[in-house]
Amino acid sequence: MKDLLVDIPGSDSWSSIEFVNKGWSDDKKYHIVNNCGKHLLLRISDKECYEFKKKEHDIMKLVSKLDFDMTRVRDFGTCNQGIYMVLDWLEGKDLESVIGDFSIKEQYRLGYESGQILRKIHGIDVDIEPFSWEEKFGKKMDRKLSAYEKCPLKYENGDVFVNYINESRQLIVDRPIVFQHGDYHIGNMIYTKSGHVGIIDFGRFDFGDPWEEFNRIIWDAKSSPPFATGRIDGYFDGNVPNEFFDLLAIYIANNSISSLPWAIDFGDHEIEVMKRQAEEILDDFCNFEMSTPKWYDANLKLIYGRHS
């Protein structure tokens, strides 16, 4: 393997190269250890992705200036295998795998911290070409609804999702635009050795409504409702706007309606996962007759107080 990566600067000092088989990214990922014992993450992307990866690199340089643990960029360029990006390896454990080991108070604290981090990410000052979120997300809804309509499989109560999405389009009008992580959920977080939340995998970054970043919070809630509650409270510093939950519901509904067509390419297991998830979402939101999900516990803020 090392022979294939020999044209990457610094590769002559790598003593260990281990393939990382985790996540849904198209990038090839490797855990590197150099002769000094420094742990690194190497990501290899297709050459056709150069412009996107260059933009990701530049933005991550800005993100790296923020005061939280993350995979910081060390090097970027082209090699025989494609586009390479070398980052610091974030030491710790996958937060998703250990969150259940903690007390409810600690789960809530970690969620609160993840929400504060997300707010910092959204506050990055980056040049964004102006566009209409109503137009962009409206087209995204249309694509996802069309994909579901053409899908040979259907959710048992899929019409509830479809109707709610179509009836809620007015909610996306005049929304602010920020830099988005793009895949922000507990599966892309590390529990660091210092007991904090670390953030990885900015490879799906985008620009859009900051509240859309909560469309994957159902994964957080499945792992730990207190963590998911804390994430919302932390993002808003304990003062959650009423309109947030209305938008949360539509973003989750929109994300879910496209999950079934996506799952078909990955086999029966993923199909069943998405069907169960759809049932859980409908239960969480009472068939979208209420926008605040059942797993959100406002009492946790009162019990454990504010975190900073």
Salt bridges, closest charged atoms under 4 A:
GLU18 OE1 - HIS31 ND1 3.97
ASP27 OD2 - ARG43 NE 3.05
ASP27 OD2 - LYS53 NZ 2.87
GLU56 OE1 - LYS53 NZ 2.93
ASP58 OD2 - LYS54 NZ 2.89
ASP58 OD1 - HIS57 ND1 3.04
ASP67 OD1 - LYS120 NZ 2.91
ASP88 OD1 - LYS38 NZ 3.70
ASP88 OD1 - ARG74 NH1 3.02
GLU91 OE2 - HIS39 ND1 3.81
GLU106 OE2 - ARG109 NH2 2.72
GLU113 OE1 - ARG109 NH1 3.20
GLU113 OE1 - HIS196 ND1 3.24
GLU135 OE2 - LYS139 NZ 3.36
ASP142 OD1 - ARG169 NH2 2.67
ASP183 OD1 - HIS185 NE2 3.28
ASP183 OD1 - ARG216 NE 2.76
ASP201 OD1 - ARG43 NH2 3.47
ASP206 OD1 - LYS136 NZ 3.11
ASP209 OD2 - ARG175 NE 2.90
GLU212 OE2 - LYS140 NZ 2.99
GLU213 OE2 - HIS122 NE2 3.27
ASP220 OD2 - ARG231 NH1 2.64
ASP237 OD2 - ARG306 NH2 2.80
GLU280 OE2 - LYS222 NZ 3.25
ASP283 OD1 - LYS294 NZ 3.06
